[in-house]
Amino acid sequence: MSDELSDKLLDSGSEEGSGESRPGSRTKLLIELDEEPLASRGARWWDRTKQRLDERRRSFTLLDWLAFFVPFAGWIRTYERSWLQSDVLAGLSVACMEIPQAMSYASLAGLPLSFGLYGALAPCLVFMLFSTSRQLAVGPVSITSMLLGSGLRRIFDGRINADPNHPDDPQLQAEYNQAAIQVAFLCGLIYTAVGLLRLGTVVNFLSHSVMSGFMSGASLVIASSQLKYLLGINVPRLGQLHKQLRLIWDHIGEASWRELAMGSSFVLVLVLFKALANRHRRLLFLKALGPLTVSVISISVMSAWRLYEPTPERPWSIAQVGHVPPGKADWAADGGLPPLTVGWWLPLRAPAAQLGLAALICLLDALEGMSMAKSLALKNGYEQDASQDIKALGLANIAGSACCCYNATGSFSRSAVNNDVGAKTQLASGVCGGVLLLTLLFATPLFQHLSKSTQGAIIIVGVLGLFDLQAGTFLWRVNRPDFAVWLVALLATAFLGVVEGIAVAVLVALGLVIWKASFPRVVTLARLPGTSPALYRNQKMYPVTYEEPGMLLLRIDAPVFFANCVPLRDSIRKAVAKAQARQRQAGGGELRWVILNLSPVTDFDVAAVQFVEGLLEELQGQGLRLALANPSHQVVLLLRRSGVLSKVGEGNLWDNMADAVENARLSLV
């Protein structure tokens, strides 16, 4: 191949086997740009950035600039009156669902129930101002609450109060509450930094298999921890499924059939409401009203017959959650608002442990929240900015941690209700926040008579919806390695603990990625009959193909880097040996050429250059010649800079398989 043709280098996205010529200047231009001095590239980047800023400065009004930083200022200007009814109904529905859920989830975190209401208020309103997602409902969620409780229990060496609403050690509970607020503050800082740096793609490091398995395992742990409330048993909460079930079994003789009857009845009501809502679209409101309905019934029954305290005629009682304070001790003077907790931020109790816990919570919450936000945006046909929404979550958590709120993120169940009821804009979150504020101001005393069995029923039905058996069966049918990751995540979370479970699942997922990258697939290609220009495809996928005499055509289906060069060379060596044996048996003469199709090679490092050089020397030692087809400009650059390209020969560098094979065929004549 001539020097002119060597510069006609390819577009790495071109179709394998295409015989069409490529524009000669494209790769040459890419090479020149890549070799441009760093200072020049930096100057050009600054010029482009400055030009964009100048264009915005000339065209943006003050409101445009405000909307650039606060999306609320943008969408509120185009708000249509016809959307108001839908947003109000959606906000009311989510609030009805969130009030009992948030208080119940606070108990999972080891916090007083009032922290659940606080945690749903400020983040909800702040997220409305800064988010681009119109339907994502933000507040406390079960998985994060469980993870926070497990992490803080470690920080406090297991010394926590069994009942945070009536602590045996008020000072210890105050320190625990402060540590939870500090974790929320750290989460806010991490979210905001990730959003400002536009690093929203970090959430992709946890695969669907890992998340589904983790949530399924965590749902079992959470549900088992709530069985004691349904049974009326007073036992500590443990972090492992088998230990929790064993402890409950050891105390099963202490169970109260009355609490079991109340809790089980409410479980059936919640399941019935969910089933009706899923079956009949007109009854979607039942999904939102379910938790509120059982809460109202429980409070009414407990209050009407005073079941929360024994009497001379009735020596038994049903456990209630107890006093739910609306805010500070002098809350009436302060309007019932959450206390300001900026002073709780520093100093951190255990900086390293709290920062690690915050990072883990952020990773899980961002993946859960952003996946839901993206799904809702696609469903409703609008653009969603993941980095902006992560930044909005950060600001929501920072504002929340200043108002006695623990971690908040997007909720799957409440966001689904928000969308199903018909939320059109972020105003639905504002309506929800308004209802929560009114509840804090006037209605919190009503919740003190909520039975603990009702609280347990709400949590159990809520979290069991996260057990994704369908995902497990799907992965078993489609991809067994991914099923193994799912199963390991589930079992590790259920039997080792929530923190250990996600750590093990991430390690297994990373191990699978490393394993796949370290053992790349090398495919043998053969010609499809009757194609002109010639097309070369995987022999296993297209059995009706024929091999080119004297040639071995291979395609590397992976990036080539330091971790996979050795197994890659072994795979090519085996393919060469098999091809030599086949050609001898077929009587087609000796193998003379090995042609590598590099079109799938998206990455190439120095170790890859050394791999090509070593492969070339090995093939030449066997009397074979090497040609490269369809390499990317990065591959060509590194080969040229290292001098390996001159050893391969620019005449053996082609922009498509058809030309490479034709050149090899002519050399065999």
DALINFEN-V319152 format. One record per backbone hydrogen bond with DSSP energy under -1.0 kcal/mol. NH is the residue of the N-H (numbers start at 1). CO is the residue of the C=O. E is the energy in kcal/mol with one decimal. If there is no record, write none. Layout:
# DALINFEN-V319152
nh->[NH/NH]
co->[CO/CO]
e->[E/E]
This chain:
# DALINFEN-V319152
nh->[6/8/9/14/18/29/30/31/32/33/34/35/36/41/42/43/44/45/46/47/48/49/50/51/52/53/54/55/56/57/58/59/60/65/66/67/68/69/70/72/73/74/75/76/83/84/87/88/89/90/91/92/93/94/95/96/97/98/99/101/102/103/104/105/106/109/111/115/116/117/118/119/121/125/126/127/128/129/130/131/139/145/146/147/148/149/150/151/152/153/154/155/156/157/158/159/160/173/174/175/176/177/178/179/180/181/182/183/184/185/186/187/188/189/190/191/192/193/194/195/196/197/199/202/203/204/205/206/211/212/213/214/215/216/217/218/219/220/221/222/223/224/225/230/231/232/233/241/244/245/246/247/248/249/250/252/254/255/256/260/261/262/263/264/265/266/267/268/269/270/271/272/273/274/275/276/277/278/279/280/283/284/286/287/289/290/293/294/295/296/297/298/299/300/301/302/303/304/305/307/309/311/318/321/322/331/334/336/341/344/345/354/355/356/357/358/359/360/361/362/363/364/365/366/367/368/369/370/371/372/373/374/375/376/377/378/379/380/382/389/390/391/392/393/394/395/396/397/398/399/400/401/403/405/409/411/415/416/417/418/419/420/421/423/428/429/430/431/432/433/434/435/436/437/438/439/440/441/442/443/444/446/447/448/450/452/455/456/457/458/459/460/461/462/463/464/466/467/469/472/473/474/475/476/477/478/479/483/484/485/486/487/488/489/490/491/492/493/494/495/496/497/501/502/503/504/505/506/507/508/509/510/511/512/513/514/515/516/517/518/519/523/525/526/527/528/531/537/539/542/545/546/551/552/554/555/556/557/560/564/568/569/570/571/572/573/574/575/576/577/578/579/580/581/582/583/584/585/586/588/592/593/594/595/596/597/598/601/602/605/609/610/611/612/613/614/615/616/617/618/619/620/621/623/624/625/627/628/629/630/636/637/638/639/640/641/642/645/648/649/652/653/654/660/661/662/663/664/665/666/667]
co->[2/5/7/11/15/25/26/27/28/29/30/31/33/37/38/39/40/41/42/43/44/45/46/47/48/49/50/51/52/53/54/55/56/61/62/63/64/65/66/129/70/71/71/72/80/81/83/84/85/86/87/88/89/90/91/92/93/94/95/97/98/99/100/101/102/105/106/112/113/113/114/115/118/121/122/123/124/125/126/127/409/141/142/143/144/145/146/147/148/149/150/151/152/154/153/156/158/169/170/171/172/173/174/175/176/177/178/179/180/181/182/183/184/185/186/187/188/189/190/191/192/193/194/199/200/201/202/203/207/208/209/210/211/212/213/214/215/216/217/218/219/220/221/226/227/228/228/494/240/241/242/243/244/245/246/249/251/252/231/256/257/258/259/260/261/262/263/264/265/266/267/268/269/270/271/272/273/274/275/276/280/281/283/284/285/286/289/290/291/292/293/294/295/296/297/298/299/300/301/302/306/314/307/450/448/328/330/331/402/341/342/350/351/352/353/354/355/356/357/358/359/360/361/362/363/364/365/366/367/368/369/370/371/372/373/374/375/376/377/385/386/387/388/389/390/391/392/393/394/395/396/397/400/400/139/137/411/412/413/414/415/416/417/418/425/426/426/427/428/429/430/431/432/433/434/435/436/437/438/439/439/443/444/445/447/319/451/452/453/454/455/456/457/458/459/460/463/464/467/468/469/470/471/472/473/474/475/479/480/481/482/483/484/485/486/487/488/489/490/491/492/492/497/498/499/500/501/502/503/504/505/506/507/508/509/510/511/512/513/514/515/555/553/537/546/535/528/526/524/538/543/527/548/593/595/523/597/521/603/561/564/565/566/567/568/569/570/571/572/573/574/575/576/577/578/579/580/581/582/583/550/550/625/552/627/554/629/598/600/560/605/606/607/608/609/610/611/612/613/614/615/616/617/620/619/592/594/652/596/654/632/633/634/635/636/637/638/639/644/645/649/650/628/656/657/658/659/660/661/662/663]
e->[-1.9/-1.6/-1.3/-2.5/-1.9/-2.3/-2.0/-2.9/-2.4/-2.5/-2.4/-1.8/-1.1/-2.0/-2.5/-2.2/-2.4/-2.4/-2.3/-2.3/-2.3/-2.5/-2.9/-2.3/-2.3/-2.4/-2.5/-2.3/-2.2/-2.6/-2.1/-2.0/-3.2/-2.2/-2.2/-2.7/-1.8/-1.3/-3.2/-2.3/-2.0/-1.6/-2.0/-2.0/-1.8/-1.3/-2.4/-2.7/-2.4/-2.4/-2.6/-2.5/-2.3/-2.6/-2.2/-2.4/-1.5/-2.8/-2.4/-1.3/-3.6/-1.6/-1.9/-3.0/-1.6/-1.3/-2.6/-1.5/-1.3/-1.0/-2.4/-2.7/-1.4/-1.7/-2.6/-2.5/-1.3/-1.1/-1.5/-1.9/-2.3/-2.1/-2.6/-2.7/-3.0/-2.4/-2.4/-2.5/-2.7/-1.9/-1.3/-1.8/-2.2/-1.7/-3.5/-2.1/-1.5/-2.1/-2.3/-2.1/-2.2/-2.8/-2.1/-2.2/-2.0/-2.0/-2.2/-2.0/-1.9/-2.2/-2.5/-2.5/-2.2/-2.0/-2.5/-3.0/-2.4/-2.4/-2.6/-2.7/-2.8/-2.2/-2.9/-2.1/-1.4/-2.1/-1.9/-1.2/-2.4/-2.9/-2.3/-2.7/-2.8/-2.3/-2.5/-3.0/-2.3/-1.3/-1.9/-2.9/-2.5/-2.4/-1.7/-1.3/-2.2/-1.0/-2.5/-3.7/-2.3/-2.5/-2.1/-2.3/-2.3/-2.4/-2.1/-1.2/-2.1/-1.6/-3.0/-2.2/-2.4/-2.3/-2.9/-2.7/-2.0/-2.0/-2.0/-2.3/-2.1/-2.6/-2.5/-2.5/-2.7/-2.3/-2.6/-2.6/-2.3/-2.3/-1.7/-2.5/-1.8/-1.5/-1.9/-1.4/-2.3/-1.7/-3.1/-2.2/-1.7/-2.6/-2.5/-2.5/-2.8/-2.5/-2.8/-2.8/-2.3/-2.9/-2.0/-1.2/-1.4/-3.4/-3.1/-2.5/-1.9/-1.4/-1.2/-2.8/-2.0/-1.6/-1.5/-3.1/-2.6/-2.3/-2.3/-2.5/-2.4/-2.1/-2.5/-2.6/-2.2/-2.1/-3.2/-3.0/-1.7/-2.6/-3.4/-2.8/-1.7/-1.6/-2.5/-2.7/-2.0/-2.4/-2.3/-2.4/-2.1/-1.9/-1.9/-2.3/-2.3/-2.2/-2.3/-2.2/-2.1/-2.6/-2.5/-2.3/-2.4/-2.7/-2.4/-2.7/-1.9/-2.4/-2.3/-2.6/-1.9/-2.2/-2.0/-2.6/-2.3/-2.8/-2.7/-2.3/-1.4/-1.3/-1.1/-2.3/-2.2/-2.6/-2.1/-2.2/-2.2/-2.2/-2.1/-2.2/-2.4/-2.1/-2.4/-1.9/-1.1/-1.4/-1.4/-1.2/-1.5/-2.1/-1.8/-2.5/-2.0/-2.4/-2.0/-2.7/-2.3/-1.8/-2.9/-2.2/-2.1/-1.1/-1.2/-1.4/-2.4/-2.2/-2.6/-2.0/-1.8/-2.3/-2.3/-1.8/-2.4/-1.9/-2.4/-2.8/-2.7/-2.5/-2.3/-2.9/-2.8/-2.0/-2.4/-2.7/-2.2/-1.0/-2.5/-2.0/-1.8/-2.9/-2.5/-2.3/-2.2/-2.6/-2.5/-2.8/-2.6/-2.3/-2.2/-2.8/-2.5/-2.6/-2.6/-2.3/-1.1/-2.7/-2.9/-2.2/-2.2/-2.6/-1.1/-2.6/-2.3/-2.0/-2.0/-1.8/-1.8/-1.9/-2.7/-2.4/-1.6/-2.6/-2.5/-1.6/-1.8/-2.4/-2.2/-2.2/-2.2/-2.6/-2.3/-2.3/-2.5/-2.2/-2.4/-2.4/-2.5/-1.9/-2.6/-2.5/-1.8/-2.2/-2.3/-2.0/-2.4/-2.1/-2.5/-2.7/-2.6/-3.5/-2.9/-1.6/-1.1/-1.0/-1.6/-2.2/-1.9/-2.3/-2.3/-2.7/-2.8/-2.5/-2.1/-2.3/-2.7/-2.6/-1.8/-1.4/-2.9/-2.4/-2.1/-2.7/-3.0/-2.6/-2.1/-2.5/-2.3/-2.4/-2.6/-2.9/-2.0/-2.2/-2.5/-2.9/-2.7/-1.2/-2.9/-1.7/-2.8/-2.3/-2.4/-2.0/-2.7/-2.1/-1.6]
